[in-house]
Amino acid sequence: MTLKFLIPFCFCFALWSCKDSMQTTNDNVANNQNKSTQLINEGDISKLKYIDFILDEKSNKGIEDWHHYEELSNIISNVKKTDFKDFKDNHKILVSLLKDLKKNIPKPINNHPIHARLLVIETKLFKFEDVVNLSSIKKEELGSVIKELLVAFSNLNFQINKKLEHDSQDIQKPI
């Protein structure tokens, strides 16, 4: 007779325990996703020491049809604002953006140094994506990876400016 009560009691206890552990697992996943954004804030990113090159007017005109650069620029702006949603479970979108970015380079800036800078940005974006999706990350490591990404983007801007400035100079060789 005690077995009749013991078996249903154990079954109910097991179901109740599973429900709590499932809810705890969901809470842990949500906490891990927000953990990276809680580690670092805009003030911490603004304190990073690097030279931030922006595109000048000639460069903006030279790449105005390069829409994938604008998407990349928006992603970098979001990183500066500690908005890492572009890196949460969006690996396919990121890969597609980088592929299109490299494929559709405007002719005035389509050269080896620009390709090299894009490859560096690709590497830094993937590294940043991996670090952001880690469950245990230190503030210093996250700051270091963000700085590497921002420096890579700044170097791309510098190279675009340099290429278009060099092309605009009309240097005549002596006869």
N, C-alpha and C positions, 0 to 999 in steps of 0.2 A: 503494500500500500504506500509506503514512503517513496518507492521508486516511481509511482505514478505522479507524485508531486515534484520529485527531484529532477526528473528528465525535462519536463516543461520549464521548470525554473532555470535550469542550466541553459536551455535553448533560448529563453527570453533574455537572460543575462548576456549570452554571446551576441545576440542581435543588437542589444543596447550598446555593448562595447564596440562593435564594428561601426556603428553609426557615429560614435564620438571620435574614433580614430580617423574616419573618412573626413569628418569636418575639420579635424586638426590638420590633416594632410592638405586640404584645400587652403586653410589659413596659412600654412607654411609656404605654399607656392606663391600666394599673394604677397606675403612678407618678403620673400626672396626677390620678387620683381621690383618692389619699391625700395629695397635695401640700397641698391646702387645710387638711386637718386637722393636718398637720405644722407649718404656719406658725404656728398660734396654739394656745394651750393654755388650760385652765380658769383658770389664774392670770392670764393676759393679759386674759381676759374679765372676771374679777372686779375687775381694776384700772380698767376703764372707768368713767368718772364720769358717772353719771346717777341720777335719782331713780327708784327701783323701787317703784311702787305695787302693792300686792296687794289682793285683794278682802277686804272685811270680812265679818263674819258675816251681816249683812242682805243683802249682795250675793250671797253664796254661796247663801243660801236663795232669793233672787229668780231666780237663773239655774241652779238645780240640775237642771232638765230640759233645759238647753241643752247637749246632748252634744257638739256641734261646737266649742263653746268649750273644752271639756275636751281635745279633740284638738289644738286650736290651742295650748293651754297646754302640752301634752306636747311639741309640736314646739319651742316656745320653750325649754322645759327642756332638751331635747336640744341645742339650739344653745348654751345656756350651758355644757353639758358637752362641747362641741366634737364632737358627734355629728351629722354633716351627712348621714347616709344618707337622710333624708327628702327631700333635694334632689337626689339622684343619679338621674336618669332616671325621676322620678316626677312629671312635669309635669301629667299628666292627673289624678292623684290630688290634687295640690295645688289645681288649678283646681276640681275637684269639691268639695273641702273648703271652699274660700272661697265658692263659690256656695251651698252648703248653710248655711254660717255666716251669710251675709247674708239668706238666705230664711227661716230659722227663728229669728229673734230673738224672745225672749220679750216678751209685751205690755208688762210693766212698764218695760222699757228700750227699747222700739221708738220711737226718735225720731231727728231729724236729726243731732244730735251723735254718737250711737252709729254711725249709718251713715257719717258722715264719718271716724270713727276706724277703722272696718272697711275703708274704701277706702284709707286710708293704710297700714294693715297689709298689705292686698293688694299695694299698690305695693312696699312694702319687702320682702315675701316674694319677689316676682318678681325684684326687683333682687338680693337675696341669692342666689337660685337661680342667676341668671346669673353672678354673681361666683364662686360656689363651683365652677361647672362650667368656668370659664376655666382654661386650661393655665398661663398666666403671671399670677400675682397677687402683689401685695406685701402684706406683713403689715399695714402701716398702712391700706391700702385695705380689706382684709378686716375689720380691727378697726373701721373707720369704718362699714362697712355693717352689721356686727353691732350696733354701738351704735345706729344708726338703727332697726333692727328692734326692739331691746329697748325703746327709748324709745317707739316707736309702740305696742307692747303695753302698756307701763306707762301710757301716756295713755288707752288703752281702759279699763283697770282703773280709773283715776282717774275717768273719765267715768261708768262704771257706778256706782261708789260715790257720786259726786256726784248722779246722777239719782235713785237710790233713797233717798238721805238727804233730798233735797229733797221727794220724794213723801211721806216719812214724817212730815215736819213738818206740824203742824196749826196753821197761822197763821190767826187770825180777824181779819178786817178790822173796824175800828171802825165803828160805826153812825152 
